[in-house]
C-alpha cells in the first residue's frame, strides 16, 4: 500500500497527471484563433495608415516567398497567391503550435494562471521577433527582415499583446469549463 498524499494548498498542484489530449487540442485551437486575431489587428493597423489590407499577410508570407523581401515597397500592397495565402497559413499554423505548446506547459506549471501565461507568451514572442537592432539579436530580422522594418517594435508589440490576450483568455475559459464539468467551482 502506498501512503495517502496529503491535500495540497489551494492553487498548488502536486501531480499534474498525464498529458491531456483535450488540453492539447484546446491550446491549438486557441493559438489558431489568437493568430487570426493578431493578423486582424495588423490588418486594422495597415488599413488605418492607408496601406493595403493584404500588406500584413504579404509581410508574413515573405518568410516563405523570398523574392518579396527584396522587392519594391509598393509590391507588398499586391495580392499574391503564394505570399498572401502563405502568410495566412504560416501565421495560423505557427499560432496553433505555440498554443498547443503553452497548453502542454500549463499542465505542468505550479500556478494555474492561463491568461497571465498567455499574455507573457505573446509579449515574449513579440520581443523575440523584434530583437534588438543595435545588439543584433532577434529571430525576426534573420528569418524575415520585413517584419521589423515594416511593423517596428510597436506593431509587433500590438500583435503580440493581442495574440497573448486572446490565447490566454481562450485557455482560461477552457480551464473554467473543464473545472465546471468536473464539479470544481473555483473561479
N, C-alpha and C positions, 0 to 999 in steps of 0.2 A: 504494500500500500504506500502511496505517496502522501506526504503530509499536505494538509489543506493550505492553500495560498491565502494569506490574509488579504482583506479587501484593500485596494489602493485608495489613496486620497482622491477627491473629485478632481477631474481634469488630467489625471496621470494614468496612462495605460501601461500595465505591467507586461502584457503579452498581446501584441497587435494581431497575432494569428496569421494564418496563411494569406497569401495574396488573393484578393477577391477579383474575379473576372468582371463583376459588375462595376467595381470601382475603376478598373482599367478602361472599360467601355465608356463610363460616365466622364472620366477625365479626357478621353479622346474626343468625345462629343463636345465637352466644354471648351477644349482647345480649338476645335474646329469653329465653333461659334465665336470664340474670342478673337480668332484670327480674322473672321469675317467682320466683326465689329471694329477691329483696328484698321482694317482696309477701308471700311466705311468712313472712319474718322479721317484717314488720309485723303480719301476722295473728297470729303467735305472741305478739308483744308485746301486741296487743289482747286476746287470749284470756287471757294471764297477768294482765292488770289487770282482768279481769272484764267486758270490753266485748264487744260483738257481733263476730263474725268477719267480718262484711260491712263493718264500720266503716272499715277502711283503704281498701277499694275505693271506698266512697262518698266518702271524703275526696279521693281522686284524681279520681273522677268528678265532683266538684263544680266542677272546672275547665270541664267541658262543660255541666253542669246547674247554672245559676247560682242557681236558687231554693233549692238546698240550702245555699248559703253563708250565707243569712240565716235559715235555719230553726232551730228549737229544737235544742239539743244532742242530745236524745233521738231526733230524726229521723234522725240519722246511723246509728243502730243497725238501721234497717229495710233490707229488701232491695227495691231499686227496679230495674226493668228498665233504665231509662236510666242511672242513676248507677252502679249496681254493675257492669253489663256494660260501660258506657262507661269506667269507671275501669280495669277489667281490660284493655280494648283499648288505651286510651291509654298505660298503663304498658308493655305488651308491645311496641307499635309504636315508642314513643319509645326503649325499651331496644334494640330491633333497630337503630334508626337510629344510636344512639350507638355500638353495637358495630361496625356497618359503617364508621362514620367512624374509629373507633380502628384497625380493621384496615387501612384505607387509609393512615392515618398511620404505622402500624408498618412498612409497606413503605418509608417514606421516612426514618425515624429512623435515626441512626447506630448506636445500640446496640440490640441485639435482646433486650430485656427486657420481654416482653409482660405478665408478671404484675405487675411494678412499675408499668408504664404503665397497666394496667387498674385497679389499686388507686388510683393517683393520680387517674385519671379519675373513679372513683366518689366519692372524697373531695372532689374539686373540684366535682362535681355537687351533693353534699350541701351544701357551703359556698355554692354559687351559689343553690341553692333556699332555704336558710335566710336568707342575707344577714345584715344587722345591723339589728335593730330600732331601735337608738339613732341610727345614722347614716342609716338609711332606704334602704339599697341591698339588692338581692336580687331574684331572679326569682320566688320562691315567693309572697311577700306580694302582688305585683302580679298574678300570674296566678290564684292560688288562696290566699286568706288562711287557709283552714283547714289548709293544710299545716303552717305554722309554729305556729299556735295549738293544733292538735290533737296533733302529734307533738313539737314543740320541736326544739331542735338535737340532743338526744340520740337521738331516734328517727330523725331524718334522717341522723345520723352512722352509726347501725347499718345503716340501709337502704343508704346509700352505700358503706359498707365491704363489706357482703355483695354488693352489685352489682359493685363493682370487683374483689373477690377472685374471684368466680365468672367474670366476663368475662375477667380476666387469666389465670386457670387454664385456661379453655377455649382461649384463644388460644395459651397456652404449649403445651398438649397438641397443638393443631393444628399448630403450627410444628415440634414434635418429630416428629410423624408425617410431615409433609411432608419433613423432612430425612432421615428414615429411608427413605422411599420413594426419595429422590434418591441415597441411598448415603452421606450425610454422617452420621457417628455422633457428632457433638458433643453434649454434654448440653444 
